[in-house]
């Protein structure tokens, strides 16, 4: 394996700035790569690992999806050879961040800060269920991404560590584009609130957004045509489901009945508990926890605001500034200053809550779990260490799906990937593989790791520097509480604070 900055691109284009990690393909498609010592080879053939670990029906589905991956990977490689250029590489890599949960988790609170609560809850609904169901299917099927080589993967962060089928980016972009289009179309056709030009420009921008995200997953080698096709269908289905039940859901939340929290909390915990167990340690589960918890917190906040009577009294106050169509320069500056202050203070409160809640729960939950384990068997998830096997949760673990400010520099590292992730701090973050992966000489000074791939996947595996990611059972409930709290604060607590201190909620 060689690590370098590729200055020529696939078609010989110059000045490509995205760092590319390249590997030599294994000449024998059945035997392990030559650079792996015999002692690194697990006792089972790779194909046996999935067949013996997965139920027969999951293994059968995976086999069919794997055939599509094998068939489509050379097609994607030929497409990359024809289309890749430095400009397109940068465009599709960086626009892919607009389809991630990180982007949505930062952007969604702003809707509540400025009085668009119903719009925010709707977006949370379609995005949360998009992430949950796509993650559910990924861990259920355990299908790999397009093989690299021949495909070259371009990615930000650690998305390549997840399974490939279906594409969560495609699901999110389609469901969000359809959701926003519904509001734009309603404003145009029913209320005449926007002009013809604004309407058509909005529709064009939404179409460009969705197409850029979906096609970008193919261009960057992160997904196959099958992955993206099913992701698009899933996103459309989730949006259609929301359109059917949105009014009923809003009336139920606004009822003020205690049946709302008594129903939503158990349902959220059951969705977390019954998320499929994958063969490999996939980050999908963490994404699912985050968004299920967010929809729990947002819906409980709506119920609570109605129950205590703060929905209209506090959440409809207009921000100080000009009134009517004509604003003076001083009024514009006052409004912009308050808007910036609201964004800064609101995001700061979210990060402080995240850090404090995480720290406290990592101290409190392990001894509680150990005490409960004396009375009955606690639920246990593969790859998560039970509290009876550790004294405390290390500080650096937990809450990776949505980065804190400290995490952002590492998260935004861009890599061209052939099945691996270039970590700016040295080493490659590899998640455990059901106890079958072995690493020698890990850390920053080199080493290798052998993964349990099927023979067709094995030749595409790479020798990489291993840096193990450990999980603890306290992380699961910690994420539920932290992300539910983020949503609760964003949709009720922080807007109420802005109203009380005179900053207002509604922009005008």
C-alpha positions, 0 to 999 in steps of 0.5 A: 500500500502506498499513501500519496497525494494524487496530482493527476486524477483518473484522466490525467488531470493536474493539481488534484488536491484530495489525498488518495490512498492507493493499494495494489490489488491482490493477484489471487482472488481466493487466497489472503493478500500476500502481505498478511502472515499465515497466522493472521488468517482466521480459522473459518473461510470468510464466506462461512462467517456470514453464513453461520452468523446470519439467519438463513434469510438474511444471508440469502438477501445479502447474497443477492445484494452482493451479486449486484455489488460485484456486477456494478463495481466494474461499471462504477470504475469505468464511469469514474475513469471517464468522468473524474476531474479535480473540480468534480472530485471536490464538488461531490466530496464536499457536497456529500456533507449536505446529506450527513446527519452532522449537517442536519443536526447543526441546521435543524435547531436553527428552525426552532430558534426562529419560530419554524417549529412545525417545519422543524418537526417535519424535517426531523420526522423524515430525516430521523426515520430515513436514517433509522430505517436505512441503518436498520437495513444496512445492519440487517443485510450486511452488504459491502460497498462497491469494491475498491479496487477497482473503484476509488472511494472519495469520502469525508469522515468515516462513512466508508466504515458502514455497510453500503445497502441502502444509501442513507445519503440518497434517502435523506436528500430525497425525503428532505427535497420532497418535504421542502417541495411540498411546503414551497408548492403549498405556499405557491399554489394555495397561499400565493405567498411566493412569485412564479420566479421564486417557485421555479428557482426553488424547485430547480435548487431542490432538484439539483440538491437531490441529484447532486447527492444521489449521483455523488454517491456513485461518482465517489464510489461510495454506493452502487446503483442498487444502493442509491435506487433503494435509498431513493425509493425509501426516502420517497416512501418515508416522505409519503408516510409523513404526508399521510400521518402528519396532521394526526401526529400533530394533533396527538402531540398537542392533546396534552395527554400523558399517553404521549410520553408513556407511548413514545419513551418505550417505543424509542427504547424498543427501536434501539433494542431491536435494531439488528445485530450486524456481523461487523461492527458498523457505525449504523447503530450509533446513527440510529440511536442519535436520530431516534432519540432526536425525534423522541426529544422533539416530540416530547418538547412539543407535547410538554409546551402544550401541556404547560401552556408555553406554546403560544405565549412564549414561542410567537414573540417577534424579534426586535427590529423593524416592522412592516416593509421598510426597515431603517439601517439601525433596525436591520443591524439590530435584527442581524445582531440578535440573529447571530447572538441567538445562533451562537448562544443556542449552539453553545448551550447544545454543546455544553449540554452534550459534554456535561450530560455525557460526562455525568452519565458515563460516571453514573450509568456503569455502577447502576448497570452493575447493580442491576446485573446482580438482579437480572440479565441486562440486554447486551449488544454485540461489540459493546462491553458490559459494565461488569467488565470495565470500571469506567468509560474512557473519556475519548469514547462515545457520541461520535455520530455528531461531533463536538467543536473539538471533533470537527478538524478530524471529521473534515479530513478528506480522503480518497479511499480504497477501503480505508480511512486516512486519519489525520492523527495517524493510524486508521480507525478500524471497528472490531469485526466480531472478534475475527479481525486480528491486528499486529503492530497497530498504532501509528507505526504500521501493522496489518489487519485481516477482515472476514470478507467473502472471497470476492471481497477479500481481494479488495481488502487492504493492509492498514494501520489499526486503531481499535474502537471500543464500545461500552453498554453505557454509551447506548443509554447515554446517547439516548439521553444526550440526543433527546436532550439536544432536541428538547432544548432546541425545540422548547428550552432555548426558544423559551429562553430567547423569549424570556430575555427579550430576543424573540422567536419569530423573525418578523 
